[in-house]
Amino acid sequence: MSVEDNMSSELHGDVPSASSSKGFSDRKELAAFAFERTRMPMVVADASDYDQPIVLANRAFLELTGYTAEEVIGRNCRILQGQGTSPTDVAAIRSALIEEREATVELLNYRKDGTPFWNRLHISPIHADDGTLAYFFGSQIDVTEQRKIEALEASERRLLKEVDHRTKNVLAIVESIVRLSKADDPHLYAAAIQQRVQALARVHTLLAESGWSAISLEEVVRQQIAPFATRRLKISGPVVMLPAPFVQPFGLVLHELAVNAARHGALLSRRGRINVEWKAIPNGNRIKFKWIERGAPNDNIETKKGFGSILIAAIIEKQLRGHVERNWTDNGLELRMEVPLG
């Protein structure tokens, strides 16, 4: 069956609002034609199947990946993953699929011949007329060259930028990341460092937009956890403003907690939830912070402990001059910390 015929018989629901006098069948044929002929690589996966196999792949996708239609139909898109693919990126994709929401993730993929390329993957759910989830749509953009240009420009900016007192705090965190990161594969090592530096960059943007003034704790929490969970996150606590020097290390701690939950803890499960709570201690200018996971898969607790927990402890105790207590349960990680804000 051709792509056009298959799409005409398979796709339903989420019909575009624009129409003409030619009727619904013509619109489906036109949609199938556009899907096949567009220059953007695209696939459609069956959401009703546990493994979510590809049921449609257009010509641009086959040209990008080097596979034939026979080699991709019926298989999961993970065939594009390889040794250098970041588990953090995979966890972000998995979370979006579980929560049935749109997401865009840039990750390292591999063509059939093993050539790596950076893929800007966008996924979105497609629902049937009765509202049930039917398919997942995925589009891909090869951003390898863009990444090279951005890396070059970033390198040039770093060389030209005057080093000031704010940089010392950031460099101390990066030094910890580089020193503590461990991976046998160079791609995984690079990806581990890159993900954490990107987490720093996100909170750096918050600081830049605020003129390097204090940032609300809730804003930092939501920003760092959003790539991994939205509807499965519960936040409670008073308004607390984090001083500028605390924002980046605190943001990295939250990133590590979210990554750990996505890879080993509660966010692996559809029923998994994360509760984040805090309260201020006015007299001592301190905060007490809780991270509680519920509904993690019942797994070996030792597999949930790793570099992330080491980095978390190092940042909280050495850079933030706080105290942390961690407990790994069958539900996931329970973490409590107390940190001074001045």
ChimeraX attribute file (.defattr): number of C-alpha atoms within 10 A of each C-alpha:
attribute: neighborCount
match mode: 1-to-1
recipient: residues
	/A:1	6
	/A:2	10
	/A:3	18
	/A:4	20
	/A:5	13
	/A:6	14
	/A:7	21
	/A:8	19
	/A:9	12
	/A:10	14
	/A:11	18
	/A:12	15
	/A:13	15
	/A:14	12
	/A:15	16
	/A:16	9
	/A:17	5
	/A:18	6
	/A:19	11
	/A:20	8
	/A:21	7
	/A:22	8
	/A:23	9
	/A:24	12
	/A:25	11
	/A:26	14
	/A:27	18
	/A:28	21
	/A:29	17
	/A:30	14
	/A:31	18
	/A:32	20
	/A:33	17
	/A:34	13
	/A:35	22
	/A:36	23
	/A:37	13
	/A:38	13
	/A:39	14
	/A:40	16
	/A:41	23
	/A:42	23
	/A:43	24
	/A:44	25
	/A:45	25
	/A:46	21
	/A:47	21
	/A:48	13
	/A:49	10
	/A:50	7
	/A:51	13
	/A:52	18
	/A:53	21
	/A:54	22
	/A:55	20
	/A:56	24
	/A:57	22
	/A:58	23
	/A:59	19
	/A:60	19
	/A:61	24
	/A:62	19
	/A:63	13
	/A:64	17
	/A:65	21
	/A:66	16
	/A:67	14
	/A:68	14
	/A:69	17
	/A:70	8
	/A:71	12
	/A:72	20
	/A:73	17
	/A:74	16
	/A:75	15
	/A:76	15
	/A:77	17
	/A:78	11
	/A:79	14
	/A:80	17
	/A:81	18
	/A:82	15
	/A:83	13
	/A:84	19
	/A:85	19
	/A:86	22
	/A:87	18
	/A:88	20
	/A:89	20
	/A:90	17
	/A:91	22
	/A:92	22
	/A:93	23
	/A:94	18
	/A:95	23
	/A:96	20
	/A:97	19
	/A:98	14
	/A:99	16
	/A:100	17
	/A:101	16
	/A:102	15
	/A:103	18
	/A:104	17
	/A:105	16
	/A:106	17
	/A:107	21
	/A:108	23
	/A:109	23
	/A:110	22
	/A:111	18
	/A:112	15
	/A:113	9
	/A:114	13
	/A:115	10
	/A:116	18
	/A:117	20
	/A:118	19
	/A:119	19
	/A:120	17
	/A:121	18
	/A:122	17
	/A:123	22
	/A:124	18
	/A:125	21
	/A:126	24
	/A:127	19
	/A:128	14
	/A:129	12
	/A:130	8
	/A:131	10
	/A:132	12
	/A:133	16
	/A:134	20
	/A:135	25
	/A:136	23
	/A:137	18
	/A:138	21
	/A:139	18
	/A:140	21
	/A:141	18
	/A:142	18
	/A:143	16
	/A:144	15
	/A:145	11
	/A:146	11
	/A:147	13
	/A:148	11
	/A:149	12
	/A:150	12
	/A:151	12
	/A:152	12
	/A:153	12
	/A:154	12
	/A:155	12
	/A:156	11
	/A:157	11
	/A:158	11
	/A:159	10
	/A:160	9
	/A:161	9
	/A:162	8
	/A:163	10
	/A:164	8
	/A:165	7
	/A:166	11
	/A:167	10
	/A:168	11
	/A:169	15
	/A:170	18
	/A:171	11
	/A:172	13
	/A:173	21
	/A:174	17
	/A:175	11
	/A:176	14
	/A:177	19
	/A:178	14
	/A:179	10
	/A:180	14
	/A:181	17
	/A:182	16
	/A:183	12
	/A:184	7
	/A:185	11
	/A:186	12
	/A:187	15
	/A:188	18
	/A:189	16
	/A:190	16
	/A:191	21
	/A:192	20
	/A:193	16
	/A:194	14
	/A:195	17
	/A:196	20
	/A:197	16
	/A:198	13
	/A:199	20
	/A:200	22
	/A:201	16
	/A:202	18
	/A:203	23
	/A:204	18
	/A:205	12
	/A:206	20
	/A:207	19
	/A:208	11
	/A:209	10
	/A:210	12
	/A:211	10
	/A:212	16
	/A:213	15
	/A:214	17
	/A:215	19
	/A:216	14
	/A:217	19
	/A:218	19
	/A:219	13
	/A:220	22
	/A:221	18
	/A:222	16
	/A:223	16
	/A:224	24
	/A:225	19
	/A:226	14
	/A:227	21
	/A:228	25
	/A:229	23
	/A:230	16
	/A:231	11
	/A:232	16
	/A:233	17
	/A:234	13
	/A:235	13
	/A:236	12
	/A:237	13
	/A:238	12
	/A:239	12
	/A:240	18
	/A:241	17
	/A:242	20
	/A:243	17
	/A:244	19
	/A:245	19
	/A:246	19
	/A:247	24
	/A:248	24
	/A:249	24
	/A:250	23
	/A:251	25
	/A:252	26
	/A:253	23
	/A:254	21
	/A:255	27
	/A:256	22
	/A:257	20
	/A:258	28
	/A:259	23
	/A:260	24
	/A:261	25
	/A:262	25
	/A:263	18
	/A:264	23
	/A:265	31
	/A:266	27
	/A:267	31
	/A:268	20
	/A:269	18
	/A:270	15
	/A:271	13
	/A:272	21
	/A:273	24
	/A:274	27
	/A:275	15
	/A:276	17
	/A:277	17
	/A:278	21
	/A:279	16
	/A:280	19
	/A:281	13
	/A:282	8
	/A:283	6
	/A:284	10
	/A:285	11
	/A:286	17
	/A:287	19
	/A:288	17
	/A:289	17
	/A:290	19
	/A:291	19
	/A:292	18
	/A:293	24
	/A:294	20
	/A:295	18
	/A:296	24
	/A:297	18
	/A:298	12
	/A:299	14
	/A:300	12
	/A:301	16
	/A:302	8
	/A:303	10
	/A:304	19
	/A:305	14
	/A:306	12
	/A:307	15
	/A:308	21
	/A:309	15
	/A:310	13
	/A:311	20
	/A:312	20
	/A:313	19
	/A:314	19
	/A:315	19
	/A:316	19
	/A:317	16
	/A:318	11
	/A:319	16
	/A:320	19
	/A:321	14
	/A:322	19
	/A:323	15
	/A:324	17
	/A:325	11
	/A:326	13
	/A:327	11
	/A:328	16
	/A:329	17
	/A:330	16
	/A:331	19
	/A:332	27
	/A:333	25
	/A:334	17
	/A:335	17
	/A:336	17
	/A:337	18
	/A:338	22
	/A:339	21
	/A:340	16
	/A:341	18
	/A:342	12
